[in-house]
Structures are given as C-alpha cells and as structure tokens.
Amino acid sequence: MAAPNTRGGKSSILRQTPDDVVVVSALRTPITKAKKGGLKDVVPDDLLLTVFKGVIKQSGIDPKYIEDVAVGTVLCPGGGANIARMAALAAGIPHTAAVNTVNRQCSSGLTSINQIALEIQTGEIDIGMTIHYGPGVFPERFSDEVMSNQEAADCLVPMGITSENVATEYKVSRAKQDEFAASSYQKAFKAQKEGKFRDEIVPVVVKDENGNEKTVDKDDGFRDGVTAESLGQAQACFQEGCMLRGYGLQVSDGAAAVLLARRSVAKKLGLPILGRFVTRLSGKAYAVDNACGDCFLPDEREPKEEVTYNCILKVLSIEAPNPR
C-alpha cells in the first residue's frame, strides 16, 4: 500500500479512505517533576501499565486485536524491552502481540507512532499501540577516542547552550523570551485550573515507602503569577547569556499512549475515531518545513512564519470536534 498523498492540499488530506491510519485513543499520565514530584515513587513499568490500561478502557478494544506495540523510551537501562513487554502482558495484551522499544531522544514517542502508522499503511498490521516514557540513565564516562572527535563531543553540549546559539543567530532578545515564557506559564496554569487537561489524563495510584496510597491526577510544575517582569529579574544560567531556568521544560516523570488502527478495521470493531495520521518525515528541525511542505499545494504556499502552525492543524486532521 502506498503512503497517503498529501500534496493535494486540504481536500486530499480531509478525504477519508478505508486504509487511512486513524487515532482511536490517546491518553497520558500526569506529568510531574522527576524524582521529586507526584510520581517520584512510581516505577516505570507502573507508568506504562497505567496508560496501557487507560487506552484499552477508553477505546473499548479487545486487546487480542492489538498486533504490535512500539514503546518510545529515552535512556532506558537495557533498552527497556523487558519492562515494556512485562507491562503489556500485565495490561492484558496477549503474548502474540509484538513489542519493541525505540530511542530517538525527545522524539522517541513520535518515532514509535511513525513506526506503527507505517506498519498499518503497508498492510503489515491493522491495529497497533505506541507509548512514550523516559526512565533515564546516563553513562558515567565516555571513550577518550570518541571525545577526541569535536563533532562527537559537541553532542554533549547542553541544550541551554544550543538555545543561546539560536537566540544569538536569530536575534531573539531576552525581553521577547521573557514575554513568551510568561505567557506560556499563564496559559498552562489557566488551562489546568479550568480542567482542560482532565480528559486526557489517566490518574495514577501511588504507594509511598510506608504503604500509604494517594491518587495523582494533575500535572505539577505549573506556576501561578509568573510575569515577564518577574522573569526579567532572574539571573541567566550562562554567563552573559539570556537563557533562564524558567524557560526550560522540567525533567519529568510520566508516560503517554496512542492507539492507531486502519479506518476500515476501526469501523468494523466499533472503535472511536479521533483523528487521522496524515504524514511523517524523520529528521532534525529542518524536517518540519519539509513535512509541512508536503501538506500544501505549490499555489497554496503561505508566508514561512505561518506554515508550521497551519501544517500542525492539517497534519493532525482532527475528525472529532474538541470543545477546548
């Protein structure tokens, strides 16, 4: 089967066919501060088990129909294969389903989605599940020979330094970053307060070292009252730089899962259809423009600053109205 043709513009993307890859369910655990937030006492396989069960329950699928499970994982000891298989079995997914893990750093979850979608498009499977989580481990030392290669050594440059370089190259001022970061904090806190994340979160029951149980059903890390002025008073992380801790994403505990299926099979089984998988393109930041370009006709091109936003709307191709 050929990959979907997205170069026909909006009409091509919105056209429904029996072989479309559709999103049947998408859920996540709360996202909390790593090692000190609400999920600090939860082992990785419990996070996986929670989202496995959540997606199965939300979609109403009989687990016997799940043919492959791809788990995107970052820095997991031993590749995480045993943990992934164990959690899948405990959630009721039969041993006849294949399970694999993939590590592509922050895009590991998206890579696992791409894998399952491609398997469906090529006719290898009809239904598959993807997961993303990051339990974390880092080598204590690196090879002297590897580190003697400057390009290899540059892989260890902190992301904050990378951000400094980008800000310098594209002349993004500290004031603009303060304003954008403050706006992001305010929107996130407001959305949480209004319960707009509630439907996408699977609560996690946490048992501490004393055996006491509590339910974690909200993200932590959102801060109320952050303003551009308050950020403007903070000291930069790097000498003469403009990056603040307040800009960066916290290191987090959590997991997320997506169930994908062929449209014809989803309809046959009576599964809900939330949206459609449209296109993929693996690569670095440059891949975004290329993937977005695939969603536009040549005469449909828009100003570059508008392309990425509109591309996101088109690639998601949401089919179920979202009141949020």
LUMRO-85282 format. One record per residue: x, y, z of N, C-alpha, C in turn; residue in one letter. Coordinates in pm, whole numbers, plus 32768, in hexadecimal, padded with zeros to 4 digits. Atoms other than C-alpha are relative to their C-alpha. Example, Ala and Ser with C-alpha at 12.3 -4.5 7.8 and 13.67 -1.06 7.14 Angstrom:
residues 2
80597F89800084CE7E3E830C805A80788000A
7FAE7F897FFA85577F9682CA7FB3806D8049S
***
This chain:
residues 324
80547F8980008000800080008057807D8000M
7FB27F868008807C81597FAD7FDF805C8074A
80187F9C7F9880A5826E80AC7F9980637FCDA
80677FA4802B7F8C836D80A7803880757FB3P
7FD77F8D804E7FA684827FA57FCF807E8045N
80277F867FB97FAD85CA80648019807C7FACT
7FDE7F8B8052801886A97F437F8680397FB9R
80797FCC803D7EB286DA7ED47FBF806E8052G
80357F947FAF7E8487E47FDD7F967FD18061G
8062801B7F977D6887F980D47F9D7F937FD9K
80648062802B7C6F872D800880377F738005S
7FC180847FFD7D65860C7FEA80107FCE808ES
7FE980267F747DB2860E815C7F7F7FD88046I
807E801A7FBC7C47861281C77FB07F8E7FC1L
8047806F80417BDC850080D480127F808052R
7FFC80797FAF7B8683C0819280027F847FA6Q
7FFA807F80497BEA8268811080067F8E8064T
7FFF80717FA37BCC810B81A980897FE18039P
7F7A80207FD27D4680EE81C78043806F8050D
7FC77F967FAD7D7A8232828780317FC88085D
7FD5801E7F777E43821483C97FBA8064805BV
804D7FA77FAA7D6282A084D880297FF08092V
7FE580007F717D9282FA86457F817FD48047V
807280397FB97CAB822A871E7FFB80308091V
7FF87FD47F757D2182998875808580448017S
7F837FBC7FDC7E27838389097FF38032808FA
80047FDC7F737E6983A68A7D808C800E8039L
7F7F7FF37FBC7F8083FE8B6E7FEB7FFE8096R
80037FEF7F6F7FD483F48CDC80138095801DT
7FD47F797FDE800385398D978096800B7FE5P
7F717FE78014815785D48D4A8031804B807CI
7FD57FC67F81820E861A8E8E809880108004T
7F707FE87FF28365868E8EFF804A7F7E801BK
7FB5807D7FF4846285778EDA803F7FF1808AA
7FC180297F8284CC84CA901C7FD78051807AK
802C7FB47F8A841D85C890FA7F6E802C7FF6K
808C7FDA801382BF85FD906C7FA07F93802AG
806A805C7FD6817C853E909180187F6F7FDBG
7FE9808A802B81FE84088FDA808B7FCC8025L
7F7780257FDD835483F0907E800C7F738038K
7FFB80867FC482FA82A8912C7FC97F937FA3D
8039805F805F826C82018FF3806C7FC57FA7V
7F9C80418055834281018F3A7FD2800B7F6EV
80237FEB808E8350811F8DBA7F977FA07FCBP
8060805F8036828C7FE08D777F71801E802ED
80867FD87FD4816880668E477FCA80747FACD
802A7F938059816181A18D707FCF7FC77F7BL
80288040807D815580C88C387F7C7FB68011L
8079804E7FE7804D7FE48CCD7F86805B8008L
80707FA37FF07F73810E8D267FCB80317F7AT
80307FCD80827F69819D8BC57FD27F8F7FA4V
80318074804C7F4980428B277F6D7FE78023F
8089801C7FD37E1380008BF97FA180727FDDK
80547F8D801D7D8F81608BC67FD080047F70G
80237FFE808E7D98814B8A4B7FA27F8D7FDDV
8057807480197CFD7FF08A477F73801E8032I
80837FE17FC77BE280688B287FBA806E7FB0K
803D7F9080467BA781B18A717FCD7FD87F76Q
8025802680887B9E811389177F9A7F8F7FFCS
805980737FFD7ADD7FDD897F80317F8B7FACG
7FCB806980557BC37F0388AE80197F80804EI
7FD780807FC87BF27D9188F480977FF57FE5D
7F6F800080137D6E7D7A892D80337F987F9CP
7FD38068805D7D7F7C428852801480367F72K
7FF47FC780857D637D268721807F80557FF0Y
7F847FB080077EA27DE8877780717FA67FD0I
7F9D8057803F7FB27D5D869680908029801BE
7F777FD27FE780E17E3386E77FFB80748062D
7FF37F927F9F814E7F1C87FF808C803A7FF2V
7F807FBC800A8263801B87C8800D80638073A
7FEE7FAC7F8982EB80C588FF8077805C7FEAV
7F957F9D800983B1820588D68035801B808BG
7FC57FF27F7A84A2821C89F8808780457FF7T
7F847FB4800085C083058A4D805B7FD08071V
7F9B80247F9C86F982888B007FD37F93805FL
8032806B7FAA8652814E8B8280697F928010C
7F9E806B7FEC873B804A8C217FD87F827FB2P
8018807A804B875A7F1C8B3E7FA180127F8DG
805A7FE7806F86887FC48A347F6D7FF98027G
808A80017FD0854E7F8E8B057FA77F937FC9G
80548065804284DB7E5D8A417FB67FA98065A
804280557F9C84937D858B737F8F804A8046N
80647FB07FBA83D87E9C8C267F8580137FA7I
806D7FE9805D83067EE48AF17FAB7F827FEDA
8049807E801382AB7D778AB87FB27FDB807ER
804280237F8382597D3D8C277F8480548017M
80727FA77FEB81757E6E8C3A7F8F7FDF7F9DA
80658023806480C47E0B8AF77FB47F828028A
8040807D7FD580807CAB8B777FA580188078L
804E7FE57F8780077D2E8CC77F81804E7FDFA
80767FB380277F137E158C107F9B7FAD7FB3A
805C805880467E777CEC8B60801A7FF27F6BG
7FDB800E808D7F217D108A0E80447F777FF1I
7FCE808980077F667BA8899F80917FF77FCFP
7F748012802880C47B1D8966800E7FF27F69H
7FFB8007809280687AF787F6801E80887FC1T
7FDF7F7A803280937C7087D080968018800DA
7F717FE07FFA81F37CE1877C8013807E8055A
7FDE7F897FB1829D7DE2885E809080267FE1V
7F757FD2801383CF7EB68814800E808B803DN
7FE57F797FCD84737FF0889D8057804B7F9DT
7FAF7FAC80598510811287E2802B807D804DV
7FCC7F897FBC85EC822F8860802B80657F97N
7FD97F91805685F3836F87967FF780808052R
80007F917FA28623845788BD7F7280388010Q
80827FC37FE28505855088E37F937FD97F9EC
806580248064845884D787A67FE77F697FFDS
801380917FFD84538368880F7F6E7FDA7FF2S
808E801E800982DA836D883C7FCA80157F74G
802D7FE6808982A2840986E680357F957FA1L
7FC780698053838B8309864C7FB27F7F800DT
804E807A7FED82C381EF86E67F78800C7FB9S
807D7FEA804A81848289865480177FEC7F6BI
7FDF8011808D822A829D84FF800D7F6D7FDBN
7FEB808E801B828D813085177F7C7FB47FF2Q
808080478003813180B085697FAC802D7F89I
804D7FCD807280908193846480327FC37F7DA
7FC7803A807A817F811283597FDA7F6D7FF3L
8026808E800481337FA983B77F707FF07FD3E
808D800680297FC07FEE838C7FF380247F6CI
80087FD4808B7FF380A6824280327F977F9EQ
7FC98065805980C07F8A81B07FB77F7B8009T
804F807B7FF67FC37E828219803B7F97805CG
7FC180617FA580A77DDC83197FA57FE18077E
805D80117F917FAD7E1384347F8580567FE8I
80777FAC80067E547EAA84687FF2805B807AD
800B7FB37F847E6F7F2585D080837FF9804DI
7F867FFF7FB07F9B7F90869E7FFC80708066G
7FFE7F9D7F947FEA805587D8808C803B800DM
7F807FBF7FE880FC815188208001803C808CT
7FED7FCB7F78818481C3896F807D80578000I
7F847FB37FED828082CA89DC801580168095H
7FD97FDF7F77833482E48B27809880068008Y
7F707FF27FF48492832F8BA780317FE9808DG
7FD4801D7F78851682808CDE8088803B8022P
7F837FB77FEC8673830D8CB180777FB58038G
7F7E802E7FD187DA829B8CD28067803F7FA4V
7F997FBE8052892083378C5880877FC2801FF
7F7E803D7FE98A7E82A58C29805580528061P
7FAA7FBA7FA18B7B82F88D36807780407FBAE
7F8F7FC8804A8C8E83358C367FF47FDC7F6DR
8001801880908CD0833F8AC0808C7FDF7FD0F
7F808027803C8DE382B589E38055807A7FE0S
7FA47F9280208F14839889C6800B80127F69D
7FF47FF780928F2C834488547F8580437FC4E
807B7FC280318DBF83A18819800080958021V
80017F757FD58DE684E288DF806A80557FB9M
7F9B7FB680498F18854188107FCA80357F7CS
80437FCD80788E2D857586E77FA58072802CN
80477F8B7FCE8DA886D687157F6A7FFA7FE4Q
808F800780218C5E869786617FB97F9E805CE
803A80607FA28C248567873E7FF4803E808BA
80017FC27F7C8C7F862988787F92806A800BA
80677F9980008B8D873D88137F757FC9801ED
8082803D7FE08A70864588447FDE80128093C
80157FEF7F718A9C868389BA7FED80928028L
80187F737FE18A7187FC899F7F73800D803AV
80847FF37FC2895288568A8C7F9C80447FA2P
80687FC58055880888AC89E57FF480968018M
80067F717FE3881689FC8A93806180507FABG
7F9D7FBE805589528A5789D37FCC80067F70I
803C8001808588A389ED88927F9980707FF3T
80657F96800187868AD888EB8042808A7FF9S
7FB77F81800588808BF18926802F801B7F71E
7FCE7FF0808989138BB587CC7F8F80287FA1N
80737FE2805687BB8BB987287FD080908018V
802C7F787FDE87588CF987E1805D80687FC3A
7F9E7FA3803888998DA0876F7FF380087F69T
800580038092887D8D3086057F8580447FC9E
807D7FC8803487128D9885DE7FD5807E8049Y
80167F7F7FBE872D8ECC86BD7F7D80028050K
807480057FA786228E6187B8802A803B8086V
7FD37FB87F8986418F5388D87FD37FBE8081S
802580327F7B86318F008A4A7F71802E8020R
80857FCB7FE084FB8FDE8A687F937FB07FB9A
8063804E804A84428F1D89587FF07F75803EK
800580857FC2849B8DD389FF7FB880068086Q
80467FF07F8084278E4F8B527F6980097FEAD
808E7FEC801C82DB8EBC8ABD7FBE7F7F7FD3E
8039807D803482A48D758A037FF57F97806EF
800180637F9583028C9C8B2E7F93801D8066A
80677FDA7FA082208D5E8C197F747FE07FCAA
8081801E803F80FE8D3D8B257FE37F6B8003S
800F80927FFF81398BC68B117FDA7FCE808BS
802180267F7681358BA08C8B7F6F80248022Y
80867FD07FDF7FF78C6C8CA87F947FAB7FBBQ
80618051804A7F418BA58B9A7FF77F73803BK
800080877FC87FAC8A568C2F7FB87FFC8086A
80407FFD7F7C7F418AB58D8E7F6980147FF2F
808E7FE580167DF48B3D8D107FB97F837FCAK
803C8079803A7DB28A028C417FEF7F94806AA
800A80647F967DFA89238D6C7F9180258061Q
80657FD27FA17D1E89F58E527F737FE97FC8K
8082801280407BFF89D88D567FE47F6E7FDDE
8015808F80167C2B885F8D3F800D7FD27F70G
7FF88021808F7C88885C8BCF805C7F8A7FE1K
7FAC807680167D8987448BFB7FC07F818037F
8039806E7FB37CA186668CC57FE27F857FAAR
802D807180517C1C858E8BAA80727FB17FC2D
7F908046803F7D7485338B25805C7FBC8065E
7FA980367F987E0884C78C737FC47F82803FI
802680787FB57DFA836A8D0A803A800E808CV
7FCC7FF37F787E16838A8E86805B7F8A8024P
7FA280687FD57F3282C78F277FF67FF18098V
8003801B7F707F108221907C808F7FE8802EV
7F7680047FD280578256913680057FCA808FV
7FEC80357F7A80CB818F9262808D8027802EK
7F7D7FD67FD281E48227932F80457F90804DD
7FAF80677FBE82F0816D93F27FC07FCB8080E
8047802C7F8882088156951E7F7D7FB87FE0N
80798047802980F180B494557F8480567FF5G
80727FA5800B801381E794527FE2801D7F6DN
80277FE9808A7F4E821893117FC5808B7FEBE
803F7F83802A7EEF8357925D7FEF7FFC7F69K
80197FFC80907E6A83A69103803680837FC8T
7FC87F8B80437F2B849190217FB580127F7CV
804F7FEB807A7E4A85278F14801780897FC2D
7FE17F7D80387EE7867A8ECD8096800D7FE7K
7F747FDF8019802A86F68E35803380598070D
7FC67F9C7FA6811787A78F1D807180477FB5D
7F9A7FB08043821488B18EC17FCA80827FC9G
803B7F82802B811E89BB8E4F800C80668071F
7FF17F997F99815D8B038F047FA480767FE2R
80597F8E800D805D8C128F3D804F8080801CD
7FC47F7E7FE280C08D808F388081801F7FB8G
7F867FE4804B81E58D668E477FE4806E7F9BV
80107F90805E820B8EAA8D838084801A7FB9T
7F867FDA804783028F368C8A805B8051805CA
7FB17FAD7FA3836D90288D9B80497FA88065E
7FBE80567F9D83B58F148E99806F7FAE7FC0S
7F968049804784788E4C8D978074805D7FDFL
7F987F9F802385348F878D378062801A8071G
7FA77FEA7F8D85C68F998E97805A7F88801CQ
7FB1807A7FE686538E378E89808680057FB7A
7F7A8005803B87BF8DF28E4280077F937F96Q
7FF18061806B88198D3F8D0080527F88802EA
7FB9807B7FDA88988BD98D17809380047FD9C
7F787FFE803389D18C228C4D803380907FFCF
7FC57F7B7FF98ABE8D478C687FE3804E7F80Q
801F7FA6806F8A528E698B887F977FC47FA1E
8066803D805489378D8F8B047F7780368020G
80897FD37FE887BF8DB28AFF7FA47F8D8027C
805580727FDC87438C528B527FE87FF98096M
8023800E7F73868A8C288C9D7FCD7F74801BL
803E807E7FDB86218AF48D5C7F6980067FE7R
808E7FEF801584C48B828D3A7FD47FE87F71G
80238019808B84D38B4F8BC17FF77F6A7FE2Y
7FEF808C8024852D89E18BC57F907FA68031G
805E80667FD3844B88B48BD9803F7FB58074L
7FCD804D7F90847088018D24801A7F707FD5Q
7FEF808F801184FA86A18D287F8B7FBE8047V
8080802F7FCD83BF85D68D5E7FF37F698008S
802E808B7FFC832984888DBF7F787FFB7FBBD
8082800E80418207840B8CEC80077FA47F89G
8008805680758194833C8BC57F8380257FB1A
80747FE4805680A3835C8A9E7FEF7F8E7F9EA
801B806E805E7FFD826789AF7F9C802B7F97A
805B7FE680707F508275885C7FDE7F7B7FBFV
802B807980467E84816087B87FDB80267F72L
80187FE6808D7E898161863B7FC07F867FBEL
8041806F80467DB98091854D7FE380267F6FA
80327FE880867D55806B83E17F6D802A800BR
80877FCA7FF37C13813183AD7F957F937FF0R
80658066801B7B538008831D7FF37F9F8074S
8002805C7F907BB57F2B84427FC68043807CV
80377FB57F8E7B67803885457F6880077FF6A
80917FFB80147A0B805E84AE7FC07F788017K
803580887FF179D67EE584A27FF47FD98092K
7FFF80237F727A2D7EC686137FB480668056L
804B7F9B7FB679637FF88674805680578059G
7FA47FAF7FB07A9280B586F67FEE80947FDFL
800C7F70801B7A898231871A8070802F7FA4P
7F9A7FC580577B4782FF8617801180928026I
7FE67F797FD07BE8843986A4804280577F96L
7FB87FB480657CBE849E857D80467FA37FA1G
7FBD804F80667D92842B845B809380247FFBR
7F717FEC80147F0983FD8435801680227F6DF
7FF57FD2808B7F6A84BE82FB80897FE97FC4V
7F7B800B803D80E184CA82C4806B7FFA806AT
7F8C800A7FA782388499835C807C802A7FB4R
7F7D7FE7803C839B8506831C80668001806FL
7F9D80097F9684C0849F83F38072805F7FE3S
7F907FA6801185D98592842C800980648070G
7FED7F9A7F9A864886C184EE7F98806F7FECK
805F7F92800B85A2881584FE7FDE801E7F6FA
80187FE4808E85C7883583847F8D7FAC7FCAY
80698059803284D18716835A7F76803E800EA
80847FC47FE983B487EF83DD7FD080477F83V
80287FB7807883B488D282AC7FDE7FA07F8FD
801A805F806A83C887A681C37F7B7FB88013N
807F80447FE582A886F1826D7F8C805F7FEBA
806A7F9E801481DB882F826E7FEB801A7F6DC
800A7FEA808F8229886081007FAE7F947FBEG
804B806F80398192870B80B97F6980138011D
808E7FEC7FE68046878A813E7FC680757FB2C
802E7F8B804A802D88B0804C80127FED7F69F
7FEE7FF780917FF488D77ED9806180727FE2L
7FA27F95802180FB89AF7E287FBF808A8004P
80407F7E80007FFB8AC87DFC7FBB80208083D
80407FEF7F7E7F8B8AA17F63806380328067E
7F967FD97FA480D48B0E7FFC7FDE8080804AR
801D7F8D7FAE80B68C0381188083803A8033E
7F857FC87FC681B18CEC81BE803F7F9C8060P
7FB980677FB682BD8C1A82677FD97FFB8093K
801F80007F7182608C8983C67F797FC2801CE
808480387FEB80FD8C0683907FF97F6C7FDCE
80058088803481578AB982F17FFB7F98806EV
7FF980667F9981B389F584297F7E7FF4804ET
807E80047FB580798A5584E97F927FBE7FAFY
8068803880547F938A0483C8801B7F6F7FDFN
7FDC808C801A805488C583837FD27FA88073C
802A804E7F8B800F884E84E57F6A7FE67FF9I
8090801180087E9D888884B47FDB7F9A7F95L
8022805A806E7E9D87CA836A802F7F72801AK
7FCB80857FE97F7C86A983D27FAD7FB48066V
805280427F9C7EA8866185037F7C7FD17FC5L
807E802480437D6E865D842A7F9A7FC98063S
805B802B7F977C8D864C855A7F747FE77FC8I
8084802480337B44859B85127F94800C806BE
80627FF47F947A9D85AB86688008808E8039A
7FFC7F777FCC7A3E870F86D5803080028091P
7FCB7FF07F787AF88781880D7FCF80868036N
80377F827FCD7A3A888588DB80688059803EP
7F977FAE7FC57B8388FC896F804780537F97R
***
